[in-house]
Amino acid sequence: MFPCLTVVRRQSLQTGGKSNDMSEGMFVSGVVQERFSDYRKPALMLLAPTCTWKCCTESGIPPDVCINNHLCSRQQYFLSVEEMWHMYSTNPITCALLFGGLEPMDSIDGVLTMARYFRAHTRDDIVVYTGYTHLECASKLGPFRELENMIFKFGRYQPGDRPHVDRVLGVPLASDNQYAIRIGEFD
């Protein structure tokens, strides 16, 4: 067994812990198999394929200034839950699943599908980086409350803010208004 992979021993009564449909998954603009800079634990990072550029619009800066703008030119592709789980479970380094890239909340159905499949197999942390505020996401968080160890990073990039180390993520965030919470603890 890998050092940080906590495998769930119980299996779903309906599916035996496996997907019945090979088409379950989400579109991504890429996968980073070992990401070390966005969470205190090494993570498999799924890159969300779209964004509304809300950070840039509100700050009055062009989208090409965004640190993730280069992801727009990447070809989107479908990643199945089985492919995601294989990448995660066969890597002895990763200890968390992370959604980031562009805007995961704009791909909420795919994120939830991946998170549920992941949770059926392990209790390891799931982290969602969103530029939306907690208030803007509140109506979409309900289904995530049933999953253990769900962490959401909220808040948009604001130019000129000072970075700070977030206590939940254990890594620096770029703006004062950005913070992470474990869903169910404070929401």
Disulfide bonds with the S-S distance in Angstrom:
Cys4-Cys95 1.67
